[in-house]
Amino acid sequence: MGHRYGLRGAWVLRGVDLTLPARTLVRVEGGNGAGKSTLLRLLAGIDAPAEGRITGRRARTAYVPERFPAALPLTATGYLVHLGRIHGLRSAEAKRRAGEWLTRFGAADHARTPLAELSKGTSQKVAVAQALLAEPELLVLDEAWTGLDTAARAELDRAVAERVAAGATVVFVDHDPRRLAGAADLTLRTGGGGVHRVTAPAPTGPASGPHVLIEAAGPPGAPLPEDLPGDPARDRRTGAAPGLVRLTVPAPYSDAVLAALLTARPPWHIRQVAPAEAHGPAEAPAPGVAEAPAPGVAEAPAPGVAEAPAPGVAEAPAPGAAEAPAHGPTPTGPAGGEVCAQVSAQAPVQAGTPETPDATEVSEAP
């Protein structure tokens, strides 16, 4: 696949060949003018490639542009309901979802404000809300965090984790290298007219940044649900009750992990949720020294569960490091429900039957 602006313009991208599986978080990096936004616009279907093709793009594709067209003659809610109808939602359902997302991003007070009168930050919240409204299977974010306040940025982190956990492909560009640090399953770098995979060493522990400790109990012998969001480090403690496991999860993924545990079959019981004090494997305290919680953070068990340690006895985790799962999902074929975006410089591939979802594929014309 390749793209340029104008018949005689320089090629911004050419010979691009990549596949984006379902349930994948993809970070796109590159310098100014290297083609990041061009790639995102092509994936979202905003632009068509000058050569090649993109196939397999699902109907529920959403895009947050770098600049939001705020001069539309609609209120925030009116705009969201209008786009919800375009995505096939009924008016009542679109209005309900619009209210939910505006509330989550702290913009509910501006639901009836005309778009032209919104501040830049609130306009960006509306732009993000419209992309999440229809639960997209392919979510494309071009500097979507820019202009958001701290709480809204954290909420967008959580929303991204929820979409990936639900099986979507999320592709994002952000100028802050710390954005979702360690959470991306795949990193791409644009430059020199191409798109290249960034080879990084396999992670040896949880990603940097705030983490949450989740203690859960399942039926004896029951395995944890597969592909938990955020690749949590897990620790089955020696001497603990059968089925008890501790997960150290990147904070943006904690809600998605809790949802996966509670909706598993059979479901897991959540014993404790608390801020994690350390982001690496747990270490046993020195003999006779009690482990102190972080200042101002009280460790509280789940409602109805009383956990009182023996007086003067510090609880020590199992010796050794927590087992770190393999980084990233194991791709499955489209017939297994995979949402796949494939960009290919090879000859066009025949489309599958309507009953089998195709890979999203971009290829050169034969």
PEGI-V812084 format. One record per residue. N is the residue number from 1. RES is the residue in one letter. SS is DSSP state (H for helix, E for strand, L for the rest). Layout:
N:RES:SS ; N:RES:SS
//
This chain:
1:M:L ; 2:G:E ; 3:H:E ; 4:R:E ; 5:Y:L ; 6:G:L ; 7:L:L ; 8:R:L ; 9:G:L ; 10:A:L ; 11:W:E ; 12:V:E ; 13:L:E ; 14:R:L ; 15:G:L ; 16:V:L ; 17:D:L ; 18:L:E ; 19:T:E ; 20:L:E ; 21:P:L ; 22:A:L ; 23:R:L ; 24:T:E ; 25:L:E ; 26:V:E ; 27:R:E ; 28:V:E ; 29:E:E ; 30:G:L ; 31:G:L ; 32:N:L ; 33:G:L ; 34:A:L ; 35:G:L ; 36:K:H ; 37:S:H ; 38:T:H ; 39:L:H ; 40:L:H ; 41:R:H ; 42:L:H ; 43:L:H ; 44:A:H ; 45:G:L ; 46:I:L ; 47:D:L ; 48:A:L ; 49:P:L ; 50:A:L ; 51:E:E ; 52:G:L ; 53:R:L ; 54:I:E ; 55:T:E ; 56:G:L ; 57:R:L ; 58:R:L ; 59:A:L ; 60:R:L ; 61:T:E ; 62:A:E ; 63:Y:E ; 64:V:E ; 65:P:L ; 66:E:L ; 67:R:L ; 68:F:L ; 69:P:L ; 70:A:L ; 71:A:L ; 72:L:L ; 73:P:L ; 74:L:L ; 75:T:E ; 76:A:H ; 77:T:H ; 78:G:H ; 79:Y:H ; 80:L:H ; 81:V:H ; 82:H:H ; 83:L:H ; 84:G:H ; 85:R:H ; 86:I:H ; 87:H:L ; 88:G:L ; 89:L:L ; 90:R:L ; 91:S:H ; 92:A:H ; 93:E:H ; 94:A:H ; 95:K:H ; 96:R:H ; 97:R:H ; 98:A:H ; 99:G:H ; 100:E:H ; 101:W:H ; 102:L:H ; 103:T:H ; 104:R:H ; 105:F:L ; 106:G:L ; 107:A:L ; 108:A:H ; 109:D:H ; 110:H:H ; 111:A:L ; 112:R:L ; 113:T:L ; 114:P:E ; 115:L:H ; 116:A:H ; 117:E:H ; 118:L:L ; 119:S:L ; 120:K:H ; 121:G:H ; 122:T:H ; 123:S:H ; 124:Q:H ; 125:K:H ; 126:V:H ; 127:A:H ; 128:V:H ; 129:A:H ; 130:Q:H ; 131:A:H ; 132:L:H ; 133:L:L ; 134:A:L ; 135:E:L ; 136:P:L ; 137:E:L ; 138:L:E ; 139:L:E ; 140:V:E ; 141:L:E ; 142:D:E ; 143:E:L ; 144:A:L ; 145:W:L ; 146:T:L ; 147:G:L ; 148:L:L ; 149:D:L ; 150:T:H ; 151:A:H ; 152:A:H ; 153:R:H ; 154:A:H ; 155:E:H ; 156:L:H ; 157:D:H ; 158:R:H ; 159:A:H ; 160:V:H ; 161:A:H ; 162:E:H ; 163:R:H ; 164:V:H ; 165:A:H ; 166:A:L ; 167:G:L ; 168:A:L ; 169:T:E ; 170:V:E ; 171:V:E ; 172:F:E ; 173:V:E ; 174:D:L ; 175:H:L ; 176:D:L ; 177:P:L ; 178:R:L ; 179:R:L ; 180:L:L ; 181:A:L ; 182:G:L ; 183:A:L ; 184:A:L ; 185:D:L ; 186:L:E ; 187:T:E ; 188:L:E ; 189:R:E ; 190:T:E ; 191:G:E ; 192:G:L ; 193:G:L ; 194:G:E ; 195:V:E ; 196:H:E ; 197:R:E ; 198:V:L ; 199:T:L ; 200:A:L ; 201:P:L ; 202:A:L ; 203:P:L ; 204:T:L ; 205:G:L ; 206:P:L ; 207:A:L ; 208:S:L ; 209:G:L ; 210:P:L ; 211:H:E ; 212:V:E ; 213:L:E ; 214:I:E ; 215:E:E ; 216:A:E ; 217:A:E ; 218:G:L ; 219:P:L ; 220:P:L ; 221:G:L ; 222:A:L ; 223:P:L ; 224:L:L ; 225:P:L ; 226:E:L ; 227:D:L ; 228:L:L ; 229:P:L ; 230:G:L ; 231:D:L ; 232:P:L ; 233:A:E ; 234:R:E ; 235:D:E ; 236:R:L ; 237:R:L ; 238:T:L ; 239:G:L ; 240:A:L ; 241:A:L ; 242:P:L ; 243:G:L ; 244:L:E ; 245:V:E ; 246:R:E ; 247:L:E ; 248:T:E ; 249:V:E ; 250:P:E ; 251:A:H ; 252:P:H ; 253:Y:H ; 254:S:H ; 255:D:H ; 256:A:H ; 257:V:H ; 258:L:H ; 259:A:H ; 260:A:H ; 261:L:H ; 262:L:H ; 263:T:L ; 264:A:L ; 265:R:L ; 266:P:L ; 267:P:L ; 268:W:L ; 269:H:E ; 270:I:E ; 271:R:E ; 272:Q:E ; 273:V:E ; 274:A:E ; 275:P:E ; 276:A:L ; 277:E:L ; 278:A:L ; 279:H:L ; 280:G:L ; 281:P:L ; 282:A:L ; 283:E:L ; 284:A:L ; 285:P:L ; 286:A:L ; 287:P:L ; 288:G:L ; 289:V:L ; 290:A:L ; 291:E:L ; 292:A:L ; 293:P:L ; 294:A:L ; 295:P:L ; 296:G:L ; 297:V:L ; 298:A:L ; 299:E:L ; 300:A:L ; 301:P:E ; 302:A:L ; 303:P:L ; 304:G:L ; 305:V:L ; 306:A:L ; 307:E:L ; 308:A:L ; 309:P:L ; 310:A:L ; 311:P:L ; 312:G:L ; 313:V:L ; 314:A:L ; 315:E:L ; 316:A:L ; 317:P:L ; 318:A:L ; 319:P:L ; 320:G:L ; 321:A:L ; 322:A:L ; 323:E:E ; 324:A:L ; 325:P:L ; 326:A:L ; 327:H:L ; 328:G:L ; 329:P:L ; 330:T:L ; 331:P:L ; 332:T:L ; 333:G:L ; 334:P:H ; 335:A:H ; 336:G:H ; 337:G:L ; 338:E:L ; 339:V:L ; 340:C:E ; 341:A:E ; 342:Q:E ; 343:V:E ; 344:S:L ; 345:A:L ; 346:Q:L ; 347:A:L ; 348:P:L ; 349:V:L ; 350:Q:L ; 351:A:L ; 352:G:L ; 353:T:L ; 354:P:L ; 355:E:L ; 356:T:L ; 357:P:L ; 358:D:L ; 359:A:E ; 360:T:E ; 361:E:L ; 362:V:L ; 363:S:L ; 364:E:L ; 365:A:L ; 366:P:L
//
